[in-house]
Amino acid sequence: MLDPSFVTGAPNWADLGTPDVDAATTFYQGLFGWELVRGGPETGGYGMYQLRGRTVAGVMAVAEDQGTPAWSVYFQTPDADATARTVEKAGGTAAFPPMDVLDYGRMGGFTDNGGAYFGVWQPGTNTGFGMIMEPGSLIWSELYTPDVPAAAAFFHTVFGWQTDDMAFPGGSYTMVRPAGDDSADSSFGGLVPIDDVPSQAAAGPHWLPYFAVDDCDAAVATVERLGGTVTMAAMDVPDVGRIATFADPAGAAFAVIKPAPMPQS
């Protein structure tokens, strides 16, 4: 699962682009208890969502004519410029080139060879998430892609990711883990054929962040009450947990999971 040391290639940040930050904050505060810490003029209005004083995500206003409301996932890099060059060689493109964000770090935005956007974060004074793996924070990420083997090869080139196939009734699930770590427990995400999940296919190739919750069914009820949309009803995944997927009131896709109990040793 996610590692708080944020090794190279692991998710270390996520942010929400939305047309109405105040409306988004009302929704996510009601669902997860997040509090918005607004950035100053020097940040361009970029804000941080915090839970019990620890940062769990970022948020920024994106005008409706500038982009679709969406969550973005960022991956750790020691050198954003070198990663940009590798992305290009691997068949991806730059949505925007690496840039410094004050002294917080250096970031870049890219599109992989299947058309999915992702970001990289080279830490400065901001090392990334202040909380992971706890209720209300990131616990997993999935890439919905038209070609799983091609995506696996792309990210292996860019970050050195390794893959494992987990069998389940009717198929298999491709999990990804950092370079050089042979432990299945270090997996932090999965690669999913986009056509296998109609509710996600409509959005095109994309990354879907999962946030941990104590009660998946309660989260479903809260999303509906707050004006979000349930795109996949709560379901149990053996040995994984109970999951559901949503679109927030502006249409940004995300998911929640109540993890299965850890096996007793």
C-alpha positions as CSV (number, residue, x, y, z in Angstrom):
1,M,0.0,0.0,0.0
2,L,1.1,3.6,0.1
3,D,4.4,4.4,1.7
4,P,4.7,7.6,3.7
5,S,8.4,7.8,2.6
6,F,7.1,8.5,-0.9
7,V,9.6,6.6,-2.9
8,T,10.2,7.5,-6.5
9,G,7.1,6.7,-8.6
10,A,4.7,6.5,-5.7
11,P,1.7,8.8,-5.4
12,N,2.7,11.8,-3.2
13,W,-0.1,14.3,-4.1
14,A,-3.6,14.7,-5.4
15,D,-5.6,17.8,-6.2
16,L,-9.0,18.8,-7.4
17,G,-9.7,21.1,-10.3
18,T,-13.3,22.5,-9.9
19,P,-15.3,25.5,-11.1
20,D,-16.5,26.4,-7.6
21,V,-14.1,25.8,-4.7
22,D,-16.6,26.9,-2.1
23,A,-19.2,24.4,-3.4
24,A,-16.6,21.6,-3.6
25,T,-15.5,22.4,0.0
26,T,-19.0,22.1,1.3
27,F,-19.3,18.7,-0.4
28,Y,-15.9,17.2,0.8
29,Q,-16.2,18.7,4.2
30,G,-19.6,17.0,4.6
31,L,-18.2,13.7,3.3
32,F,-14.7,13.5,4.8
33,G,-14.5,16.4,7.3
34,W,-11.9,18.3,5.2
35,E,-11.2,21.9,6.1
36,L,-10.0,24.4,3.4
37,V,-6.8,26.4,4.0
38,R,-6.8,29.0,1.3
39,G,-3.5,30.0,-0.3
40,G,-2.4,33.6,-0.7
41,P,-2.1,35.6,-3.9
42,E,1.3,34.1,-4.5
43,T,-0.3,30.7,-5.0
44,G,-2.8,31.8,-7.5
45,G,-5.6,30.8,-5.2
46,Y,-4.5,27.2,-4.8
47,G,-5.8,25.8,-1.5
48,M,-5.1,22.9,0.7
49,Y,-7.6,20.5,2.2
50,Q,-6.7,19.4,5.7
51,L,-8.0,16.8,8.2
52,R,-7.1,17.2,11.8
53,G,-4.4,19.6,10.8
54,R,-2.8,17.3,8.2
55,T,-2.9,18.0,4.5
56,V,-4.8,15.4,2.4
57,A,-5.2,17.1,-1.0
58,G,-5.0,20.4,-2.9
59,V,-7.8,22.3,-4.7
60,M,-7.9,25.0,-7.4
61,A,-10.5,26.8,-9.3
62,V,-10.7,25.8,-13.0
63,A,-13.1,27.8,-15.2
64,E,-15.6,25.7,-17.1
65,D,-14.1,26.7,-20.4
66,Q,-10.6,25.7,-19.3
67,G,-11.1,22.1,-18.3
68,T,-13.4,19.4,-17.0
69,P,-13.7,19.1,-13.2
70,A,-11.4,16.3,-12.2
71,W,-9.1,14.8,-9.6
72,S,-5.4,14.6,-10.6
73,V,-2.8,12.2,-9.1
74,Y,0.8,13.2,-8.8
75,F,3.8,10.8,-8.5
76,Q,7.1,11.4,-6.7
77,T,10.1,12.3,-8.8
78,P,13.6,13.4,-7.8
79,D,14.0,15.3,-11.0
80,A,10.9,16.6,-12.8
81,D,12.8,17.8,-15.9
82,A,14.4,14.4,-16.3
83,T,11.0,12.7,-16.0
84,A,9.6,15.1,-18.6
85,R,12.3,13.9,-21.1
86,T,11.6,10.3,-20.3
87,V,7.8,10.8,-20.8
88,E,8.4,12.2,-24.2
89,K,10.8,9.3,-25.2
90,A,8.2,6.8,-23.9
91,G,5.4,8.2,-26.1
92,G,3.7,10.6,-23.7
93,T,3.2,14.4,-24.0
94,A,3.6,17.4,-21.7
95,A,0.4,19.1,-20.8
96,F,2.6,21.7,-19.2
97,P,6.4,21.7,-18.7
98,P,8.0,21.4,-15.2
99,M,7.7,24.6,-13.2
100,D,8.7,25.7,-9.8
101,V,6.0,26.3,-7.2
102,L,7.6,28.9,-5.0
103,D,9.9,26.9,-2.7
104,Y,7.3,24.2,-2.2
105,G,8.6,22.0,-5.1
106,R,8.7,21.5,-8.8
107,M,5.8,20.1,-10.7
108,G,4.9,18.9,-14.3
109,G,1.8,17.7,-16.0
110,F,1.7,15.0,-18.7
111,T,-0.5,12.7,-20.7
112,D,0.5,9.1,-21.0
113,N,0.6,7.0,-24.2
114,G,-3.1,6.1,-23.6
115,G,-4.3,9.6,-23.1
116,A,-4.6,9.8,-19.3
117,Y,-3.4,12.9,-17.5
118,F,-1.0,12.6,-14.6
119,G,1.3,14.8,-12.7
120,V,4.7,14.6,-11.0
121,W,5.9,16.4,-7.9
122,Q,9.5,17.0,-7.0
123,P,9.4,17.9,-3.4
124,G,10.9,21.1,-1.9
125,T,9.6,22.4,1.4
126,N,6.3,20.5,0.6
127,T,7.1,16.8,0.7
128,G,3.6,15.7,-0.3
129,F,0.6,14.3,1.7
130,G,0.5,14.9,5.4
131,M,-1.8,11.9,5.8
132,I,-2.4,8.7,3.9
133,M,-4.0,5.4,4.5
134,E,-6.3,6.8,7.2
135,P,-10.1,7.5,6.8
136,G,-10.5,10.7,4.8
137,S,-7.1,10.4,3.0
138,L,-5.7,8.7,-0.1
139,I,-5.2,5.0,0.0
140,W,-5.2,3.7,-3.6
141,S,-5.3,5.0,-7.2
142,E,-6.5,3.3,-10.4
143,L,-5.7,4.1,-14.0
144,Y,-8.5,3.5,-16.5
145,T,-6.7,2.9,-19.8
146,P,-7.5,1.5,-23.3
147,D,-4.4,-0.7,-23.2
148,V,-3.1,-2.1,-19.9
149,P,0.1,-3.7,-21.3
150,A,1.0,-0.5,-23.1
151,A,0.3,1.6,-20.0
152,A,2.4,-0.8,-17.9
153,A,5.3,-0.5,-20.3
154,F,5.0,3.3,-20.4
155,F,5.1,3.7,-16.6
156,H,7.8,1.1,-16.3
157,T,10.0,3.3,-18.6
158,V,9.0,6.5,-16.8
159,F,9.1,5.4,-13.1
160,G,10.3,1.8,-13.2
161,W,7.0,0.5,-12.0
162,Q,6.6,-3.3,-11.6
163,T,3.3,-5.1,-12.0
164,D,1.5,-8.1,-10.5
165,D,-1.7,-9.7,-11.7
166,M,-4.2,-10.6,-9.0
167,A,-6.7,-13.2,-10.0
168,F,-10.4,-12.7,-9.2
169,P,-13.5,-14.6,-10.4
170,G,-13.9,-13.8,-14.1
171,G,-10.5,-12.2,-14.7
172,S,-7.5,-10.5,-13.2
173,Y,-6.4,-7.1,-11.8
174,T,-3.1,-5.5,-12.6
175,M,-1.4,-4.0,-9.6
176,V,1.6,-1.6,-9.7
177,R,4.4,-1.1,-7.2
178,P,7.6,0.9,-7.1
179,A,10.8,0.0,-8.8
180,G,13.0,-2.3,-6.8
181,D,10.4,-3.4,-4.3
182,D,9.4,-7.0,-4.7
183,S,6.8,-7.0,-1.9
184,A,3.2,-7.3,-3.0
185,D,2.3,-5.2,0.0
186,S,4.0,-2.2,-1.6
187,S,1.4,-2.0,-4.4
188,F,-0.2,1.5,-4.5
189,G,-2.5,1.3,-7.5
190,G,-4.0,-0.7,-10.3
191,L,-4.4,-0.6,-14.1
192,V,-7.9,-1.3,-15.4
193,P,-9.1,-1.8,-19.0
194,I,-11.4,1.2,-19.4
195,D,-14.0,-0.6,-21.5
196,D,-14.6,-3.0,-18.7
197,V,-16.1,-0.3,-16.5
198,P,-18.8,1.7,-18.4
199,S,-19.2,4.2,-15.6
200,Q,-15.6,5.2,-16.0
201,A,-15.3,4.8,-19.7
202,A,-17.5,7.9,-20.3
203,A,-14.7,10.1,-18.8
204,G,-12.1,8.7,-21.1
205,P,-8.6,7.5,-19.8
206,H,-8.0,8.9,-16.4
207,W,-6.7,8.2,-12.9
208,L,-9.2,7.6,-10.1
209,P,-8.2,8.3,-6.5
210,Y,-9.6,6.2,-3.7
211,F,-10.0,7.7,-0.2
212,A,-10.3,5.5,2.9
213,V,-13.6,5.5,4.9
214,D,-14.8,3.8,8.0
215,D,-18.2,3.0,6.5
216,C,-18.6,2.7,2.7
217,D,-22.4,2.5,2.8
218,A,-22.6,5.6,5.0
219,A,-20.4,7.4,2.4
220,V,-22.8,6.4,-0.4
221,A,-25.7,7.9,1.6
222,T,-23.7,11.1,2.3
223,V,-22.7,11.6,-1.3
224,E,-26.3,11.3,-2.4
225,R,-27.5,13.7,0.3
226,L,-24.8,16.3,-0.6
227,G,-25.7,16.3,-4.3
228,G,-23.1,13.9,-5.7
229,T,-23.7,10.9,-8.0
230,V,-23.1,7.3,-7.2
231,T,-21.5,5.8,-10.3
232,M,-21.0,2.4,-8.9
233,A,-23.0,1.1,-5.9
234,A,-21.1,-0.2,-2.8
235,M,-19.8,-3.7,-3.4
236,D,-17.5,-6.1,-1.6
237,V,-14.2,-7.1,-3.1
238,P,-12.9,-10.3,-1.4
239,D,-9.8,-9.7,0.7
240,V,-9.7,-6.0,-0.5
241,G,-12.7,-4.2,1.1
242,R,-16.0,-2.6,0.3
243,I,-15.8,0.1,-2.4
244,A,-18.0,2.6,-4.3
245,T,-17.3,5.2,-7.0
246,F,-18.8,8.6,-7.3
247,A,-18.9,11.9,-9.2
248,D,-19.0,15.0,-7.0
249,P,-21.6,17.7,-7.7
250,A,-19.3,19.3,-10.4
251,G,-18.6,15.9,-12.0
252,A,-15.1,15.0,-10.7
253,A,-14.7,11.3,-10.3
254,F,-13.4,9.6,-7.2
255,A,-13.9,6.5,-5.1
256,V,-13.9,5.3,-1.5
257,I,-12.9,2.1,0.2
258,K,-13.4,0.6,3.6
259,P,-10.4,-1.7,3.6
260,A,-10.8,-5.4,4.6
261,P,-9.5,-6.3,8.0
262,M,-5.8,-7.2,7.9
263,P,-5.2,-11.0,8.3
264,Q,-4.2,-12.1,11.7
265,S,-0.7,-13.4,12.0
